[in-house]
Amino acid sequence: MQRKNMLASILFFFMGFVSMAQGATPPPPSAPDPPGAPIDSNIAILFCIALTFGIYKMYKLSKKKA
């Protein structure tokens, strides 16, 4: 029983060192955003253009087969 208490005390003691070793330093600053055009605000327009292009291609293919 005394051996278990001694082992538990040693583990508890070293657990304090482990938790203190992981200091609370702030993370390094993140890299700036890459240059380019954001598509977040114009996603509906891009969807409409893609849909129109798809309909055009389907129409063109159906005319070619007929």
ABEGO torsion letter per residue (X at the ends): XAAAAAAAAAAAAAAAAAAAABBBBBBBBBBBBBBEBBAAAAAAAAAAAAAAAAAAAAAAAAAAAX
